[in-house]
Amino acid sequence: MLAPVFKDVIRKGGIKPEDVEEIAIGNVLQNGAGTATTRMAQFMAGIPSSTPQYAVNRLCSSGLQAVINVANQIRAGEINCGIGGGIENMTMFPMGRMVDVTKVSAEAKAVEDAAACLMPMGITSENVAEKYGITRAQMDQMAADSHRKAAHA
């Protein structure tokens, strides 16, 4: 999913793959250190192995934080060209199986706010939708509008 984005950024930016000095990609559901997906896409897009990359995990703001990080590096004069963005692959890394709750301490489960951290975001979003009366149709419309705005941008 990420390789075509890198290729298009290079094409539309009118740059060479070797011009990219840093890659930062945000993703919450990270396997290992979270960089395998980015590293594979980097190579698939022809960006050399000498270009460093890293993963950002800031929950729902991971991709935005990655963009901010790269923008700040450019602004500070640390790099001239970088790629920042975000990716998730819920099929490969389903939220409900990321933590083995049987291995979480009883002490953590006894603290309400700590125990709530074990609830997958999908369930959290369903609870919020129910609490505020947000329908599936409204959510679908917002998603469609968001994708339309992104495509336009």
VOMIRO-976596 format. One record per residue (C-alpha): residue number from 1; x, y, z. Coordinates in nm, 2 decimals. Layout:
N
  resi      px      py      pz
   NUM       X       Y       Z
...
This chain:
153
  resi      px      py      pz
     1    0.00    0.00    0.00
     2    0.28    0.24    0.08
     3    0.51    0.18   -0.22
     4    0.28    0.34   -0.48
     5    0.25    0.65   -0.25
     6    0.62    0.68   -0.23
     7    0.65    0.65   -0.61
     8    0.38    0.91   -0.67
     9    0.54    1.15   -0.42
    10    0.87    1.12   -0.60
    11    0.70    1.16   -0.94
    12    0.48    1.45   -0.85
    13    0.76    1.62   -0.65
    14    0.99    1.60   -0.94
    15    1.27    1.45   -0.73
    16    1.50    1.15   -0.76
    17    1.46    0.87   -0.51
    18    1.81    0.95   -0.38
    19    1.70    1.30   -0.29
    20    1.49    1.17   -0.01
    21    1.69    1.21    0.31
    22    1.45    1.09    0.57
    23    1.13    0.89    0.58
    24    0.89    0.90    0.88
    25    0.57    0.69    0.88
    26    0.32    0.68    1.15
    27    0.13    0.36    1.23
    28   -0.03    0.24    1.55
    29   -0.05   -0.13    1.49
    30    0.32   -0.20    1.45
    31    0.49   -0.53    1.42
    32    0.83   -0.55    1.57
    33    0.98   -0.21    1.57
    34    0.72   -0.09    1.32
    35    0.96   -0.02    1.03
    36    0.94   -0.33    0.82
    37    0.64   -0.20    0.61
    38    0.81    0.13    0.55
    39    1.15   -0.02    0.47
    40    0.99   -0.26    0.21
    41    0.80    0.03    0.05
    42    1.12    0.23    0.04
    43    1.30   -0.03   -0.16
    44    1.00   -0.10   -0.38
    45    0.99    0.28   -0.47
    46    1.36    0.28   -0.55
    47    1.47    0.49   -0.25
    48    1.82    0.38   -0.15
    49    1.90    0.18    0.16
    50    2.11    0.48    0.28
    51    1.80    0.68    0.34
    52    1.71    0.64    0.71
    53    1.35    0.58    0.81
    54    1.16    0.54    1.13
    55    0.81    0.47    1.27
    56    0.60    0.70    1.48
    57    0.34    0.56    1.72
    58    0.12    0.83    1.87
    59   -0.20    0.64    1.84
    60   -0.46    0.83    1.63
    61   -0.21    1.11    1.54
    62    0.08    0.89    1.43
    63    0.07    0.99    1.06
    64    0.02    1.36    1.14
    65    0.31    1.35    1.39
    66    0.53    1.19    1.12
    67    0.45    1.47    0.88
    68    0.52    1.73    1.15
    69    0.85    1.56    1.23
    70    0.97    1.57    0.87
    71    0.84    1.93    0.82
    72    1.03    2.04    1.13
    73    1.35    1.87    1.01
    74    1.32    2.06    0.69
    75    1.24    2.39    0.87
    76    1.54    2.34    1.10
    77    1.77    2.28    0.81
    78    1.85    1.92    0.91
    79    1.73    1.78    0.57
    80    1.62    1.93    0.24
    81    1.38    1.66    0.14
    82    1.18    1.40    0.33
    83    0.86    1.20    0.33
    84    0.62    1.19    0.62
    85    0.29    1.00    0.63
    86    0.09    0.73    0.79
    87   -0.03    0.38    0.72
    88   -0.23    0.10    0.89
    89   -0.31   -0.25    0.78
    90   -0.58   -0.38    1.01
    91   -0.60   -0.71    0.82
    92   -0.24   -0.80    0.91
    93   -0.25   -0.66    1.26
    94   -0.60   -0.68    1.41
    95   -0.64   -0.47    1.72
    96   -0.82   -0.73    1.93
    97   -0.52   -0.97    1.91
    98   -0.24   -0.72    1.98
    99   -0.23   -0.78    2.36
   100   -0.27   -1.10    2.54
   101   -0.49   -0.99    2.83
   102   -0.40   -1.30    3.02
   103   -0.05   -1.16    3.07
   104   -0.16   -0.83    3.20
   105   -0.11   -0.80    3.58
   106   -0.41   -0.81    3.82
   107   -0.28   -0.47    3.95
   108   -0.33   -0.31    3.61
   109   -0.67   -0.46    3.57
   110   -0.77   -0.33    3.91
   111   -0.72    0.03    3.80
   112   -1.02    0.13    3.59
   113   -0.84    0.37    3.36
   114   -0.55    0.12    3.31
   115   -0.79   -0.17    3.24
   116   -0.98    0.05    2.99
   117   -0.65    0.07    2.78
   118   -0.71   -0.30    2.69
   119   -1.03   -0.21    2.50
   120   -0.97   -0.21    2.12
   121   -1.04    0.13    1.95
   122   -1.30   -0.03    1.74
   123   -1.51   -0.11    2.04
   124   -1.43    0.24    2.18
   125   -1.56    0.40    1.86
   126   -1.88    0.19    1.87
   127   -1.94    0.31    2.23
   128   -1.88    0.67    2.14
   129   -2.12    0.64    1.84
   130   -2.39    0.49    2.06
   131   -2.34    0.75    2.34
   132   -2.37    1.05    2.10
   133   -2.63    0.89    1.86
   134   -2.41    0.88    1.56
   135   -2.55    0.65    1.29
   136   -2.36    0.42    1.06
   137   -2.49    0.62    0.77
   138   -2.34    0.94    0.92
   139   -2.01    0.76    0.97
   140   -2.01    0.63    0.62
   141   -2.09    0.98    0.48
   142   -1.81    1.13    0.69
   143   -1.57    0.87    0.56
   144   -1.67    0.92    0.20
   145   -1.64    1.30    0.24
   146   -1.29    1.26    0.40
   147   -1.17    1.04    0.11
   148   -1.31    1.29   -0.14
   149   -1.13    1.58    0.03
   150   -0.81    1.38    0.04
   151   -0.83    1.29   -0.33
   152   -0.90    1.66   -0.41
   153   -0.60    1.77   -0.20
